[in-house]
Amino acid sequence: MMKRLLVANRGEIAVRIIRACRELGIETVAVYSEVDATARHVVAADHAVAIGPAPATESYLSIPRLLEAARSTRADAVHPGYGFLAENAAFAEGCAHAGLIFVGPPPPVIAQMGSKVDARRLVSAAGVPVVPGETLDDQSDRGLRQAVERVGLPALIKASAGGGGKGMRTVREDGDIDASIQAARRESAAAFGDGTLYVERLVEQPRHVEVQIFGDAHGHVVHLFDRDCSMQRRHQKVIEESPSPALTPRLRARLTEAAVVAARAAQYRNAGTIEFLVNLTGGSQNTGPAAEVPFYFLEMNTRLQVEHAVTEQVTGVDLVRAQLLVADGQPLPWSQGDIGQRGHAIEARIYAEDPARAFLPQAGRLLRYREPHWPGVRVDSGVAEGDEVSIYYDPMIAKVIATAETRDLAITRLTAALREFSIAGVRTNLPFLIRLLELPAFRAGAIDTGFLDREAAAIAATIADDPVPQSAISNQQSAISRSFDPWNGSSSQPAKAQPAPSQRRRTGSTAGKSLTAPMPATVIKLQVAPGDAVRKGDVVVVLEAMKMELPMRALGDAVVAAVCCREGELVQADATLIEFTDERS
């Protein structure tokens, strides 16, 4: 059995892995960036190693630094968690070359299933249905346009290496094809270093249903039933549940069988997830057998999912423990016949974001953090009261999972738990989540993947304003004045101070309006220069905070008087980015 494992991650998943290792008697090594020095996962581990500055590219995404941390601590295994390098074949290969056990599938499998083009070809050849579309050798704009014309409108242009909606464009009009191809290619190349695209027919209003699978090195592959993740916004999941309320027993059997077929075709090992689109409106569900309801392979996630807890709750198994055993070369601890599904589990993700401001990510100190403690309620988190929500990483604070004998009772239990969850210091989506759980459409199980994109703004508008306490605002400003990037980690041990970038403010020499930063962020692209004419709604600068790009748009028709930031610069909340004037100088 492995003796010492390095957790190549942070936050709640790092804490979750450390707990599983403790049960098995495996020592753990935490890694941390400068702003995570006293984070909860660091305190929980047996050993801890600093791996660099706050930006993930210089710490949690640095393969050389992670491998050196493993070498220096004499770790013999690495668990990547989810996110960061969890689906990076080069990292898995680097671990193998360093003689480390990688808790996940083999590098070639990660590479093959990480390419949506290659994954489509593989599962299609195995008989698993895929969304009608084309994968192309001819990656020219003309070749892609012709593919869209053959597939038919409406269509999706998608990045082969994509995820989270990046590098994806919906095309409904012929005149939008060329611009959509070019935009998808630029975004894909910037996000993934790969501009390869493919085309799919757009499936209108589908359900997003995924199947948890698990394989070992002894030829065993099993499924652990389904999860419904249709409640999502901009391709980011918000609420997940198991079992899916949209599936009949027959349809569930077809989905799980297809997932096992896909996993076997990939020669898959360890935990993974097969994602499907289920087109309940595209078959004859009301007039014929469930077998007529079409479903399509979407992608495979070659890692543990954020929402794995709902599967654990309804099956009674420990997926992380099984990951460690299988990575160690042992067979799966259960056969397909051992795995059953009991009751209903539903999970809500708590984010530091402001629904009233288009879900803008928030940063600051958690002045109050009190988790609910209820029978049948599980909370997975990586923070504690007094910790900072950082601008550098994902804004998820915690996951709350409620389990009960029925779906209605699980929803009621989760709603009550969220009402009791008390967080102050930053705005969160807690009130928004409660609204979602109370919606008649959700209670009826009638949500599709586009529901929140259509309705989120209207739902958010029904939430009474709950301002962040003045003490919280003062605390955040105080933290910024001490050092510009102490955003994550306990305040009892401040991060190493770095010089704050200059923040230019509007002066009397410029008339008109200015565009300011809505939160601390990094300027990643400037689209204008002084003297440029812009129209209302034009993107003039792109910011990045909490793994999200924030396009900042002109407030009206104007001329750029001054550019008050530079690419790569960290800007504070309310810092002036662009100044405008009504006339050319």
PyMOL commands that set and color helices and strands:
alter all, ss='L'
color gray80, all
select helices_A, chain A and resi 11-24+34-36+40-44+56-58+63-72+89-97+107-114+116-125+141-151+174-192+249-265+290-292+308-315+319-327+336-338+355-357+407-420+430-438+440-443+451-461+470-482
alter helices_A, ss='H'
color red, helices_A
select strands_A, chain A and resi 4-7+27-33+47-52+77-79+101-102+133-135+155-159+169-171+197-201+207-215+221-233+236-242+270-278+295-301+344-351+353-354+360-361+364-365+368-370+377-381+388-389+396-404+422-424+514-516+521-526+533-534+539-545+548-553+558-563+570-571+576-581
alter strands_A, ss='S'
color yellow, strands_A
deselect
rebuild
show_as cartoon
